[in-house]
Amino acid sequence: MAHATVKTRRTVGGCLQNPDNPEILEGIPMDAMTILTRDQLCAKLLISDTTRQRLEKTDPTFPRKLHVSVRKVGYLVSDVQAYIARQHQKAA
C-alpha cells in the first residue's frame, strides 16, 4: 500500500505544519477535542515559548493548560481557536 506524502514545513518550535491546510498540524485533522502540545500551540499562535509563559501568567483569557500526565501538558484546539477569535475581535 502506497502512503500519500504531505508537504510540510518547519514552524516556530520545530512543529511541522501542512502549508496547504493550516488546520492540519503534523498530519492530524483539528477538531475541538484535539490537544496541542506546547510547541504546536506556539506554532499556531506564532509566538515564542517565552511569550507563551508570560501570557499564561498575565493574560486570563489565554488558553488554560491541561495536565495530560505528570510531566506533559496540552491545550484544547477549541480554547486556542476561541483565544484567536477574541484577539482578532479586540484588534478590529
N, C-alpha and C positions, 0 to 999 in steps of 0.2 A: 504494500500500500504506500503510495507516494504522499509525503507530507507537504502541505502548502507552506511556503515561506512568507513571513510577514516582514515587510520593510520596517526597520526600527532605527531610531537614532538615540543617542545619549542625551539626557537632560540633566537638570540640577540634581545632585545627589547620586549620580550614576544610574538613575532609574531609566528603564527602557520605555519608550512611548512610541506608538504607531502614528506616524505623521499623516497617514491617510484618514485616520479616525481617532481624534483625541479622546473619545470616550472609551477606547480600549487601551489599557495600560498593561504592558507585559503580556499581551495576548488574552487578557481576561476581560470579558464584557462587564461593563459597570452597571450594576443595579443598586437599589437603595440600601441593600444589606451587605454590599461588598465592603470589606475592611481594608483600608490602605495602611501601608507601613509609613514610618516617619519619612523615609526617602521619597516615597510615592506622594505623600502629602505635600512635601516641599516642591516636588516637580510640578504637581498640579497647580499650586498657588504661585509658582515661580519665585520662591523665597529661599533664603539660606536656612540652614539648621539653627544658626544663632538667632535669626529673626523669628523662627518658629518658637524657640524657647522664650524669647521676650514677649511675643504675643500671647503665649499660654499663660504667662504671669500677669500681663497688664490688660488684655482685651477679654472682657467677659463674654463677648459674642463669638470668640474663636472656638472652633470645634473641640469638644471635650475628648480627651484620650480614653480609650477603653483598655483595660488591662486584660490582654488575651491570655497571658500566662505570667509567671512570676517575673520574668525578665523581658517580656515583649508587650508593647503597646500598639494600638492601631486606632484608626479614625474611620467612622462610617462615611461612606461616599455621600449619603443624603445630608449629613451635617456639613460636609465640605461644600456641597453644592448650594446649600442654604446660606452659608457664610459668603460664598462668592456672589450670590444674588443680593445679599444685604450690602456688601461692599460696592457692587455696581450701582445699586439704587442710591446709596449715600453719595457716590461720585457724580450722579446725574443732576 
